[in-house]
Amino acid sequence: MVGAHPELEERAKVLRSQPAQTVGPKGLLYVQQREFAATTPKDGSGATCLTHCDGSDTEMEVLLITNAVKVLSPNPECGRLEVHLVGGFRDDRRLSQELTNQLLRAFDHLQDSIHLVTFCVTELNDRQENGNHFPFIYGIGVNVKTGDIFHATFPDRGPDEDLRSASTLTGAKMVNIYDSRKEQLCIGPYYWMPSPVVDFWLEQDDQYILQTLSTSPLAEPPHFVSHIRATLMYLKEHPFPDMTLFPSKKPWIYKKNSNGLWERVSSDQI
């Protein structure tokens, strides 16, 4: 496919050559694995949806994010649906290639006309070091005002990073975390059953966790193990989230304060 569309390879080259921009927490809406968020700039000039797919239910996830953009587009016939695929690399198990193929098939099956604009995936996002493969890009940002995407890194991945990761680790499906009309971040409510293996994993050393719980141990970012440990500890501390975290069965709501940071609000402020 890339051979027939050399402009995709050129765009990938430009994107991966960018130095990573450090983003946030001010003005940031961070999207974790199996989450998506859709919004528009203040002038309503174009909807943007960002998601992190992992192959858990690709067909449904593509349908969800496409519909999220269409709902925010009052006159979809006046524009076009553009897709930017970024991520993955030439991993030993070829999981990145499999996910890329799933995504391309899912978009191809849509009734809508889809325009693939960026294709920085698998071999186009791959670099070698001492015979091992690594991705050039681990994270991307989107400027909602312009629609531009860029290589990014995020020191702050909140709010409620451990809670959101715990939901994913226990098998949750893709979820929308943002209400663009109200400009609110909506977290939960999440539910999971107590895990009988949490204590076992918390007792293991870092190397064992890295080698066992990662699909590509050599390519993980430095915070991978600490992130997994924090998530496991959260599961241990909250075996029944419906009782300790979400007894009211309502989501946790956040709004941006005057400093551009997420601030949790009570239900009577919504």
C-alpha positions, 0 to 999 in steps of 0.5 A, a space after each residue: 500500500 505504501 508503495 502505491 502512495 509514497 506521500 504516506 511514507 514521506 509524511 511518516 518520515 517527517 513525523 518521526 523526525 520531529 523531536 518529542 514535545 513535552 505536553 501538559 498538564 496545563 491544557 491537556 486531555 490525556 487519552 489512555 489505552 481503550 479510551 477515546 475523546 472527541 471534541 471541536 475547537 471553539 469555532 466548531 470548524 472541525 471535529 477531532 477524535 483521539 483514541 488508543 486501540 490495542 486490538 481488543 475489539 477493533 471493529 467496534 472501536 473504529 465504529 465508535 470513534 467514527 460516529 463520535 466525529 460525525 455527531 460533532 460535525 453538523 454538516 459532514 457532507 461539507 468536509 471529509 473523514 481523515 484518519 491518522 494511524 500512528 504507533 506500533 513497530 516491527 515487534 518480534 510477535 508481529 502484533 503491531 502488524 496484526 493490529 494495523 491490518 485490523 484497523 485498515 480492514 475496519 475502516 475499509 468496512 465502513 460505509 463512509 468515505 475515509 481518507 488515510 492521511 498519516 500512516 506512521 505504523 509498523 516498519 514506518 515507525 521502526 528503528 533498530 539499535 543493537 539488533 533490537 527493534 524500537 518504535 520512533 514514536 510512543 505518543 502523539 498529541 493533537 492540536 484541536 484548533 489546527 488539527 495538526 498531530 505531533 510527536 509528544 511525551 506526557 509526564 502527567 497522564 491523569 487525572 486518575 491514571 491508576 483507576 483508569 488503568 485498573 479498568 483496562 487491566 481488568 478487561 474493560 471495553 473502549 470508553 468515551 471519557 469526554 463530554 465536549 458539549 459540557 467540556 467535562 472529563 467523565 471517569 467511570 463508573 468502573 466495576 471489576 471483581 477482586 483479582 486472586 493474582 494481585 498479591 502474586 504479581 506484586 511480590 514479583 521483581 521488576 524484571 519478571 513483571 517486565 518480561 511477563 506482562 509486556 508484549 515487547 519487553 525491550 521496547 517498553 518506556 521507562 515507567 512501564 513497570 512502576 505503572 503496572 505496580 501502581 495499577 496492581 496496588 490500586 486493584 488490591 486497595 479497591 477490590 470492590 470499586 462499586 462500593 468504595 469508589 462509585 457507591 452512587 453509580 455516577 462518574 467522577 466529573 472533572 472540569 478545567 479550572 482557570 489555570 487549565 488544570 483538571 479539577 474534580 467537581 461535585 454533582 451540584 456544580 455540573 
